[in-house]
């Protein structure tokens, strides 16, 4: 990392005020107001929104008619897997885990974890993602917190918990007590850090890799500490068959319910194979579902019944999953694919563009338990926002901004990314890091990691 690229203090830490001027503002408030005008940011929060704000500000960003909207909230990510990109293609879920992902996670060192996290946060911020819910590997999670803190992105991070799969590499096998103790210690060290930008979650990987005792303990601790639980559930038919064997015939969601895990704090990634009874259970318990359409297709897992779940009142948000099973961390890809897959699964229009943008913003905020803080542009909310260019040929004519953003825009169209009033991407370039140096470090780290794991590109 070049000296001086990471700033000791960010914009709002020094009291700098910010004006985003002359944009088409998609507030994503309850009324879906669209305002042509300005956004004023003071002390890291939105101070005013209006057609013309004449107050003096320390810094002015000229939107020049671009879209201004809440930053995207990706609710299922694995930052640690970013160096696995291109090393784990063309495999179904369980083979993908056992042959590629678990060996590489076990081979991670603090240095390679740093490189993976820096690469991931640079990519995410460049594409307009301002907040993530991420599950890391079993060890060295403090490294991820340190790098995320330095990046400026908002994150809820969980140490992966695995005590129930003896086929996993030895470095990913924990005792139940050690897994719980380390997760609790991480929470004490990091929850609320970086001016409240970082939070800790419990992250049991999935029922296949976790003992009943671990999952029951996580359920109790989550209720006691009001902490999110981030897990995978009902992603593939093979996984569900394994869970039926473990649980004595129960479905994945039924098994989690029997362990008292199905609460409003449970964030369940995928839920591709959930029947009507399981969907009713998810809705009744206010379990949050994170939809990862590209990952589900690339691993051959299936198409989740997103429209059905939303009709039942289930909060469904979006995430790219990891770069090992997606290869890109671009929320625009996930929005477009989410919409067109539901059109194929049910009918065109069942998941319109405006609703998809809601999933990428407001539903993500509710999943993180931050719906009063982020996910919309309203006075008093934290200033997590992005500016998306409108002048690229593929964005013209753009009669409907929701359609343009969901069906036509790309991550490379994001001109500015702001988190908590801090400018992290400015005129398409990262502010705190050298993009070329981050990429160079990642290439070296990936080769080292693959060699340690005994893999070839």
N, C-alpha and C positions, 0 to 999 in steps of 0.2 A: 504494500500500500504506500503510495507516495506521501511523504510528509506534508501535513497541512491540508490534505483532501478532506479529512473528517474534521468538522468544526467543533470546537469545544462547546459552543452554545448555538442554538438555533434561533430562528426569527423571534418567536414570542418570548423566549427567555430574556431577550434584551429589550422587550417592550416595543418592538417594531410593529407598526400597524401596516395593513396591506389592503389595497383596493384592486379588485378584479373588475375592470371597466369595459362596458360595451359588449356584453355577451347575451346569448339566448339562454336564460337560466331555467333549467328543468329542476324545480325544487324537490320533486318527489314527496311533497307533503300530502296530507290526506285528501286535498282537493286537486292534486296534480297540477298546481299552478305553474304556468310558464310565463316568465317575465323577461322582457327585453330591457337590460339595464346593468346594474352594478351590484357587487357583493363587497361589503366592508367587513374586514376582519381585524379584531383587536383582542390582545391577550389570548390568542389561540382559539377564539370563538367567533361566531358570526354575530356582528354587531348590528348590521342593517342590510336590507335588500330593497332595492328600489330602482325606478327608471333612471334617476340621476342622483348620485350622492356627491355633494359638493365639498364635504369635509376634507381637510388636509390629511394625507396619509404619507407615511415614510417611503412606501414602495407602491408603485402602480404597475399592474400587469394589464396590458392592453389585449383584451379578448378578441377584438376586431370581428365581432359577429359570430365567434365560435360558440359551440355548446359549452355551458358551464353546468356541471351536475355533481351530485355526491360521488365521492370515490367508491370504487367497487369493493365489496366485502366478500372475499373468498373463504368459504367455511369448511373446506376440506383440502388441505395441502400437506405435503411432506417436504419441508425445505431440505432435509438431509439427503433426499433422493435426487437432487438436481444434477449431481455429477454422474448419475446412472443413465442419463439421457443417451439413448442409442445403444445401450448395453443389454437391454431387457425386452427387445421387441418380439412380437409374433408368438407369444405363449399365452395359454389360458391361466387364470388367476393362481391356482395352487402351484402349478409348475413355475410360473413367473416368480412367485414368492420363494419357493424352495431352491430353485436352481440359480436365481440371479439376485433378487432383492435382498433376501436374508444374508447370503454370503457377503454382499457388498456393505450392508449395514454393519455386519459384524467386523468388517475390515476397516471401518472408519477410524481415523485418528483425530485428535483435536485439530490438527492442521487441515486435514481434508474436510472436516465438518465446518471449519471456518470458511474455507473456500466455497463449499456448497451453499452455505447460508448467504454469503456475500453475493454469489451469482444469482441465487433465487430472489433476494430482495431487490437487486438491481433490475432484474427482468420484471418483477411484479410492479414495482413503482413506475417503470417506464411505460407499462401497459395500463396504468390507471387504477391498479389495486392499491388501496390505502390501508386495508385491515385484513388479517387472516386468522383462521383457526387452524393450527398445524399440529400434527403428530410427528414427533421425532423418533430417533432410534432409542434403544434401551439405555445407552451410556452417554456420558459427556454432554448432557442437555444444557448445562450452564454455558457451554461454548455458544450454543445457539442463542440463548438469551442475550449474551454479551454482544454478539454480532447484530442481532435484531435491534437491540437498544441503540447501537451506533448508527444503524441504517435510517432511523426515523419512522419506519413503518409501524403501524399499530398491530399488536398480535396477542393472541391467547395461545399459549404453547404448552404441550403436554409431553412428558417423558413417556415413551412407549413402555407398556407394562406387559410382560410375557413370563408366565410361570407354569404353563401347562402343555408345552409342545416339546417333547424330548427329541424330536427330529430336527429342531432348529439348531443352528450353530451354537456351540457352548457359550460364546460371548453374549448371546441373546437369551440365555436361560437364566432366570432369576429364582430365588426363593420368594415365596409369597410375602414374608415379612420384610425382606430387603426391598422389594418392589414398592411396597406401601410406604416404608420409611423414607426412601429416597424421593418419592413423589411428594410426600408431605414436606420434606426439607426444602425441596425446590420451591414449593409454594411459599414457604416462610421467607426464602431468600429473595424471591422475584415478584410475587403478586403485588401489583400496584406500583411497580418500579417505573422509572423514566416518566415521571410526572403523570402517572396513572395510565400510561400508554401500553404497558405490558401486564398480562395476567397469566396465571397458571391454571391448567386443567388436569384432571385425571385422564389418562389415555390408555385404557386396556385395549390391546390391539383388536382382537375379536374373540368370540366365544371359543373358537378352535384352539387358540393359543393361551387361554387363560383358565385357571382352575375355578371351580365353583366358589371356593373360599375367597379367592381374590376378588371376584366380581361381587360377591355379597359384601365384602368389606368396603369396596369402592362405593357401592350404593349407600352404605351407612355413612361413610365419610363425606360423600357429596351432600347428603341431607344435613349433616352436622355443620359443614363449613360453607354451604350454599355455593359449591364449586361445580363447574361444568364437567360433564363426562363426555369424552370424545372417543368414539369407537366406530368400527365397521360392522354392518349388519346386512344379511340377506343380499350379498353382492352377486353370488353365483350359485347355481344349482348344486355343484359339487360341495361347496362350503355348507349349504343347508343340509345336505345328506350327512355330512360329518357331525353337524350339530345335533341332528336327530339321534345319531348313535350315542353321542355324549350325554344327551338329556333324557334318554329313554323314550324318544318318539316325538318330542315337542318340536314345533317350528322354531326358527331363530328368535322371532319376536316374543313368542310364548315363553321360551326359555328365559330371555332377559326379564320378562315380566315376573316370572316365578322367583327371580332373585332380587326383586324390588328395584330393578334398574330403570324401569320405564317411568320416568318422572319428567317434569319440565326442564330439568338440568341435562337430560340425555340428548346428545347430538349424534345421530346415527347416519353415517355416510352410506350412500348408495340406495338401499331398500329397493332393489330391482325386483326381487321376487317376494312380494307381500300380497297376500290374498285379501279379500274384503274384511274378514275377521281381524286380521292383523292391522289393516288400515284403521279399522274402528278403534282398536286398542291404542294405536299411535295417537289418534285424534283425541280420545278420551283422556289420555295421560299427558297431552301437550308435549309429546316427544318431537324434537326438531329433526327434520330430514335434510340431508345435504346431497344434492343431485350432481353427479359428475358425468355428463353424457359422453364426452370424448373417451374417457377412461373405460366406461362401460362398453362402448363399441370396440375399442382397440383390444381389450381383453376378451371380447366375445361373450360378455356377461349377460347382455340383454338390454332392453329399453324399460326404464322404470315408469310406473303408472303415475306420472307427475300430475297430470290434469285431474285424475281421480282423487289423488291425495289432497290436492288443493281444494277440490270441491267439498271434501270432508272437513275442511278447516285446518288441515295440517300445515304448519309452517315449513315450506320447502325453499331452501336457498341453493346457491350454486358454488361449485369449486372445480378447479382443474385437476385435483388429485396431484400426484407427483409427476415430475418430468420423466420418470421411468415408465409410466403407463399412459402418457399423454404426449410428451415431448415438447409441449408448449404450456406456458402458464398464463395464457391470454384469456381474460374473461369475455372478450368479444366473441371468441370461438365458442365458448360454452353457452353464451346467450343465444347465438344464432342456432346452434345445434339443438339446444333444449326446445326451441320453438318448432323447428322443422320436424324433429322426431315425434313430438306430440301430434303434429298434423298428420304424420304417417300412421301413428298408433291409433288415433281416434278420428280426427277430421281437421281440416284446415280451420284456423280461427279458435280452436279450443284453448290455446295458450297464446294470446296476442302479444305483440311486442311490448306494449306498455306493462303488461303483467310480468314479462320476463325481466324488464329493467327493475321492477319492484323486487323480484327475487334476488337480483344482484346487489340491491341496496337495502331496502327496508327489511326484507326477510332476513338478510344477513345480519343486520343490526339486532333484530329480535333473537336470532339464534345465539348471538354472543352475549345476550342480556344487556345490550347497550342501546336499546331502541329510543331512549330519551336523550342520547348523546350524539349518535352518528346515524347515517343512512338517509338523511334528508337535509336540505338547505333551509334552515329556519333560524330565526334570531335566538341566540342562546345556545345553539348546538355547537359542538366542536367543529372547527373549520377543516374538515376532511373533504376536499373537493378537487375536481379535475377540469381541465379545459381541453376540449376535443376539437380539432381543426374541422372546418366545413368546406375548405377550398380544394380538396383533392378531387380529381375527376370522378372517382367511384362514390363520392358522397353527394353528387349533384344529380338531380335538382333538389332532392330532400324536402318534399312537401310536408312530411310527417317526421318530426324529430325522433320519436320512439322507433319508428320503422328504420330510419337512417342509422341510428346507433346500434340496433340489434341485428339488422340484416346486412348492412353495407359497411359499417365502420370496422377498423382493425386496431389492434393495440398500438401500432406505429403511428396512428393518428392523434395520440395523446400528446398535446403540446406542453401542458403544465400539470404537475401533481403536487398537491399541498396536503400535509397531514398536521393537524393541530396548529394551523397557521404557519407551519414551516414549509418553505418551498424546497422540494426535494428533486423535482424535475422542472427545468426551465428552458423553454424553447427547444424541447425534445431531448435535452441533454441532462444527465444526472448532475446534481450540484455537489454532493458529498464525496463522490468516488470517481475514479478514472475508469471508464467503461472498458477500455482496451486492456488496462492492467488487470482488472477483475477477470476478464476472459482468458488472458494469458495464464494467470495463476490457476484458474479452474482447469485448463487443459493439462497442466502439469500434475495437479492434484488428482484428476480423473485417471490419468495413466498409472500413477502410483497406487491408487485405490484398486483399480482393476487388477493390477499385478498382485497386490496383497490378497485379493479374493480369488486369484487363480483363473481370471476371466480374460478373454480377448474381445476386442471390438468386433 
